[in-house]
Amino acid sequence: MAAPRDEVGSVEAERSSGRQGSSGVEVVLSSDPATPAPLCPHGPTLLFVKVNQGKEETRKFYACSACRDRKDCNFFQWEDEKLSEARLAAREAHNQRCQPPLSRSQCVERYLKFIELPLSQRRFCQRCQQLLLPDDGEQHREHQVVGDISITQLKRPSQLLYPLENKKTNAQYLFTDRSCLFLVDLLSALGFRRVLCVGTPRLHELIRLKASGDKKSDIKSLLLDIDFRYSQFYMEDSFCHYNMFNHHFFDGKAALEVCRTFLQEDKGEGVIMVTDPPFGGLVEPLAVTFKKLIAMWKEGQSQDNSHKELPIFWIFPYFFESRICQFFPSFCMLDYQVDYDNHALYKHGKRGRKQSPVRIFTNIPPNKIVLPIEEGYRFCSLCQRYVSIENQHCEHCNSCTSKDGRKWNHCFLCKKCVKPSWIHCNTCGHCALPDHSCEGPKDGCFVCGELDHKRSTCPNISATKKVNKAVRKQKHRKGSKMKMETTKGQSMNHTSVTRKKKRRERAHQYLCS
């Protein structure tokens, strides 16, 4: 999984106290399907719009779906921008240069040769993160190389590969074996025979390890992940290089068919999807992608089973619950705290606010899911589900209300339970942190300021667009008049260069602001 985990605390604080700034960027999902999105090295880009509270909506633009930092992927294009043939050719060449050095078939061919080598010749280059064949020795002579790579090590590539630690793009924090073993045992107890692992490489490993070491276990797994390095450890039917933010299979239709076959095997029975997306990613494009995978699974269903849902475990921070349930109303959140091996904070045994905020969202009824009592979970007979031992049942809410593992307090003014660190603010009319700011726009709609919907579903958006369009036209006329006055006497060539320069500066400011 690739996720900027260290930013979770700041994200939670921002969501709990309202936006501190007055601007934001939203993804536009209702773009014209007849107009395909331009491509960057990570597949089709996403259409975004920058919106401001009380100000006009700005131009829409395309940017990379996977990278939030332009240093990692600097793609930027206005929605209405027309590119020359030369620029399109240059972009295509750049996209090709950014692809992995080896094709999927080459990786498989090298892997089959590697496992046939004697132990003394099996080597791994830590600098290039690559399995080495005997002919590769010369070009890696000055690199740090590990020898005697065993079959056991090949079955645990997540321990052999360095985690990608760019916090804004690929900060890979991998499940601990404790969390992984809990998930494997739970999936087996629920009767699943196939697991589609989307961004969960360590879970994929343990499922395969258990299947190879336990004759009673017949669970199969397919890993979809954006980290192409896993290509050198798995055959085509076990791994697909995949971008979960745009449903892009980097190896084309062949990889797509591998996924389709896996989901539709046995008429779609006995399969579950487990996903651990980056926390810094937007929920909207992830939901769209998961619905495409659900649709792919439903293609293999009979008409009698059309009402069924693909079972899903979506692993995400608890404070995204409302966003996830907005797209998947049948989902509920489990109390189980998922922890990570290479993260300093999100580890098992922490107390208070230091507990892991990562939970499991699922459409499987919670009364069917047993959480381990020895790890601090208990069964609530009133809620008919397992909860954290500190999550006390509230008689006023008629529910075990805690989300973060601590005991929450009931606020009679808000008519709900809130975090123990919150107090009721008479100015704001709801509970918040004691040092919160009562000023500024709250989380919700950028157009009208209401909290119960987003800008994209605002009933006033059509009227706002008309006003914004009129304002833009007026500004454009004023700008054109000023340009004519200031550029009088200058050459047309100089004007064109200046215009292009300003356009580039505006584009840069957009993504850096």
N, C-alpha and C positions, 0 to 999 in steps of 0.2 A: 504494500500500500504506500502511496506517496501522499504525504499530507503535512502541511505546515502546522504542527501541533503546538509549538510554542506561542502561537498567536491566539490560542483558544481562550485564554484568560481575558485578553483584551476584547475579543469578539463577544464574550459573555457579558462583560461589563458594559459594552456599547449597547447590546440588545436589551439589557435590563434597565438602563437609565435613559434610553432614547438616543438618537443620533446627535453627535456633538457638532457636526458640520451641517451644512445646508445643501450638500450636493451628493450625488451618488451615480453609479453606473448600473444599468439593468440590461439583461439580455433580452433581445426581441425574438420571440419564438414564432410569431405569426408572419414571417416574411413570405414573399411570393415563392411558392414551390417551383414555379416555372423558371425562376432565376437561381441557378445553383450558386452556392457560396464559393468564393475564391479559395484556393488551396494554399496552405502553408506546409512546412515540413511535417506537421502533426495532423494532416488531413484537412477536411473542410473547416473553415473558420466559422465563428459565430458572429451574429449581428448584435451590436450593442448600441445603447443610447445613453448619453449623459443627461441627467435631469436635475433641475434646481427647484427648491421650494419657492413657489411664487414667481418664478422666472420662466422665460420661454424654454421650450424643449429644443435642444440643439440637434445638429445633424447626426444621423446614424452612421456607424462605421463598423467595419469588419476587423476582428483581431483574433489572435490565436485562442483556441478553445482550452488548451492545456496549460499554457504558461501565463502567469500574471505579471511577470517581469519582462520588460522589453529587451533586457540583456540576454535572456534565454531564447526569445523568439520575437523579433522586432517587426513582425508583420503588422501593417496598418493600411487600411484603404477605406476611403469614404464610400458610402453605399452608392452614391450617384457619380462616382469618379470613373472616367473613361481612360483606359490605359492603352498605350501604343503597343504595336506588335513586338517592338524591341523590348519593352519592359516586361511584357508577358513571357517572352522567351527567356529573358534573364531570370525571372522569378522561377520558371520551371527548372532551369538549370540549377539554381540555388537549392530548390527543394530536393533535387536528385542528389546533390552533393551532401545534403544533411541526412540522407538515409543510411542505415547500418551498412558497414563495409561488406558484409556477407549476406547472401540471399538465404531464405528459409531452407531451401533444399541443400545449399552448401553447408549450412550449420548442421543439418541432420547427417549429411555425408561425413563431416568431420567427427561428429559424435560417435558414429558407428565405428570409425577407425580408431578413435581414442580409447574406447572401452576394450578393444582387442589388444591394445599395447600391454606389455608387461608393466608391473607396478613401477619399476625403476625408470621407465620412460614416460610415465604419465606426469605432465607438468602443467602448472597454471601460472600465467603472468599476472601478477597483482597490479602492475602499472596499466596494462591494457585490458585487464579483467577478461582474459581469454584463455581457453584451453589450448595447449600447444601440441602440435604434432611434431615428429622428429625433424621435418624439413623447415620448421619455423624457428629453429634454435638460433640461427645467425642474426636475424633482425631483432631478437629479444635478448641478445647476449649481455647487454649492459642494464637490463631491467631487473627488478626484484622478482625472482621466479621461485615458486614453491614446488617441490617435487613429491613423488610418492603419493599421488592423489588416489585415494581408495574409492571403491564403489560406494561405500557409505557416504563419503564426502560428496560424491556426484549426486546422491539422492537428497542432499541438503544444500542446494546451491545458495540459499539465502544466508547460510553461514560462511560460504566461501567467497561470495561477492561482497564488496564494500557497499554499505547503504548509501544511496544518493542523498546528500544532506543539504542541498540547496533548499532553504526553508520556503521559498516562494514557488518552487516548481516541483521538486522531487525529494522532499524530506521524508525518506522512507523510514517509518517507525513500524517495526514488525511485531506481530503478536508474540507474547510469551508462550512458552510451551504449555503453561498452566491454562491459559485461555484457549489455546488451540486444542488441547486434549479435551477440555470441557465441550467445545463445539463439536469435535469429532464424535465423542460419546453421545452427545445430545442428538446429532444427526442420525446416528445409528439406532438410538432408542426410538426415534420418531419413524423409523422404517424407510429412510431415504436410501436409494441405491446409486444415485448420481448427484454430484455437486458441481454446479457451475461457479467457479471461484473467480470473481471479478475484482482484481486488485488485491487478492489475498494469497500471495505466493507461499507463505509459511503454512497456512492451512492446507493448501494443495499438496505440499510436501508430506505433511503428517498423514493425510488421507492415503496417499500412495504408499507410504512406509507401513501403515497399518495393514493395508491390503496385501502387501508383499510378505509381511511377517505373520499374518493371522489368516489361516485358511477359511475361518468362519466369516471373515469380513469380505464382502463383495462390493464395497462402495468404490465407484469410479469417480474421477475428477478431471475437469478441464479448466485450465487457467487462462484467463484473459487479462493481459497486463501491458502497460505502456513501456515497461522496461525490456528493451529488445535483448538484453544480455541473457535472459532466460532461454532464448532460442537455442543456445548451444548445449542445453542440458535435457531437452525434451524432444520427442518425436512430434510430427504434425498433429496427431490426434490428442496430444496432451497440453499443447500450448499454442495460443494465438496472440500475436503482437497486436494490441488493441488499445484504442483511445475511448474511454468510457464517456467523455464529454461530448462526443459527436458521433458515437456508434461507428467508428471508422476501423476497419480491418486493414492493416498495413499491407498484408499479403493478398489482398483482393478477394475474388469470389471463392477461391479454394478454401481460405480460412473461414469465410462466411458459411460455407457448406459444412465445414467441420462442426461449427457451433450449432447450426440448424439440425444436423444429424444427431448430435449429442442431446439436444433439448427434446427432439421428437421421438427418440428411441422408446420402444414399448408404449407407443401412442401417448407419450408425454407423462406417463405414470412414474412415480418414484424419483422425481428430480426436484432439486431446490437450488435457488440462486443465493449465494452468500457474497456480499460486496462490502468493501471498506474504502470508500472514496476519500480523496483529499478533503480535509476540513475547510480549506480555503476556497474550494470550488463552489459554484452556485448550484443550489438545489434544483432549479428549473431545468437546465440542460441534462442533469443526471436523471431526473424523473422522465424526461422525454426519451432518453436512451433506454432506461429500464422498461418503459412501456413498449419500445420496439422489440426488446428481447422477449417480453411477455407475448407480443403479437406473433413473433416467430415460433414460440412454444405452442400457441393456440392453433397454428396452422395444422399441427398434427393431431389435434383433438377432434373427436367425433361430435356431431350435433348434440348428442345427449349430454355431453360434458361441457357445453359452451358456457355454463354458469360458473365453472370452476376457475380458481385463481392459481397462478404459478406461486408456490410457496417461496417466500423471500426472507432473508435475514439481511437487513441494511444496518451496518454498524456506523454510528455517527454520534456526535455530542447531543446530550439530552435537550439543550436549549434550541435545537432545530426541530423539535417535535411538532410545533404548529405548522411549519413549512412543509415537512414531510407528509403530515396528515392532510394537508390541503390538496396534495396530488394523489395520495393514497389513503382515502378515508377509512379503509378497513384495517389500517395498521395500528398497532398499539406498541408501547414502549415497555421493555422488560427492565427489571431493576439490576440485572447482572452487569457488573462493572468490567469492561474489557480493558486489559492492561498491555503495555508494550515493553519489549525487551530492551531497546536502546533509547528509552526516554527516561530522563532523570526524575520526572514527576509522576508519570502515570504508571505506577507500579502497585502491585497488590499489597495490602496491609497499611496503606496510608489512611489517615483519619481526617475528619473535618473537611475543609475546602480543598485539601491536598489529594482527596480521592480522585480517581480517574472519572472524568465527565462523560466517558464514552459508553454508550448503551447499544442495545440491539432493538431495532424496530422490525416488527414482523406482522404478517397477516395470519399467522398460526395462532389459534386460541391460546391465551396464556395459561389456562388451566391444564393444558397438555404438556407444559414445559416445566420440568423439575430443576430447580436451582440447588447447588450443593449447600447443605446445612452446615457442613464443617467450615465453609468459607464465610459464614455470617449471614445466611438467608433463612427465612422462615416462611411457613405457609399461612396466609391469612384466610381463615374460613369464611369471613364476610365478603372479601373481594374475590375469593376462589382463585388465588394466584400466589406465587412465591414473591416475596418482597425482601428488601434489605432489613436487617434486624432492628435498625434505628428508625425505619419508616413506619411510624405508628398510625393506626387507623383513626381517622377523624370522624366522630359521630355526626358532626354538622355537615361535612361534605359527603359523608357516607362512602369514604374511599381512603386508601393509603396514598396520601397526596405527595409525599416527598419525591423530588426528581433527582437530587444530588447525593442521596445517601444519608443526609442529616435529618434530624427531627424538625419538621416545619411547624409553625404556629398559625392558629386560625385567626384571621382578622375579620371581626364581625361587621366592620364598615365596608370592606371589600367583598365580604361574603365568600371568602376562599382562604386557603392556607397559603402562607408566604414563607420565604426563607427566614431563618432565625435572626439574620443580620439586618433585616428590613424593618422599617417602622412606617406607620401611616402618615402620609403628608396631606394636610388639609388643603394646601395650595394646589397640589396636583390632583387631589381627589383619589389617590391610590397609594399603595405601599411602595417604598423605594429605599435605597441606601440612605443613611443619615446625611451624608455629605453630597447628595446628588444636587444637580442644578435644576431649578424649577423653570428655567427659561429655555428657549430654543425649541425647534421642531421635534416632535416625538416620532418614534418608529411607526411607519404606516404609509399612507399615500402621499406622494410628492405634490399631487395636483390640488387636492382639497384638504389634506391634513388629517383625514379620518383614519382611525387605527384598525378598522375591520377589513381593509382591503389594500391591495397594492395599486400603483399607478396604472398598470396594464389593464386592470379591470374596473377602473374608475368610471362611474356613469357620466361624469362631467368632462371626460377627456376629449370628446368630439368638439364641444364648444371651446375648450381650451386650445385645441389644435387650430381652429379657425382664427382665434385671436393671435396665436403665435405666428401663424402664417402671414397675417396682415402686418404684424410687427416686423417680421423678417423682411417682407417686401419693402416696407418703409425704410428700414435700415439699409437695405441694398441700394435703394434709390439715392439716399443721402451719401452712402459710401462711394457710389459710382460718380456722383457729382463732385465730391471732394477729390477723387482720384483724377478726374479730368482737369481740375484746376491745378493740382500739384504736379501733374506729369506733363503739362503743356510745354512744348518745346523739347521734350526728351524723345529719344528714339523709341520706336515700338519694340525693338529687341530688348532694350533695357527694362521696359515695362513688363515684358513677359518674364524675364529672369527674376525681377523683384516679386512678381505675383507668385511664382513657383516657390521662391524662398519663403515668403510669408505663409504659404499653404503648408510647407514642411514644418515651419515653426509652430503653427496652430495644431498640426497633427501630433507633434512632439509634446506640446503642452497638454493635450487631451489625455494622453496616457500617463503623463508624469504628475498630473494634478490630483 
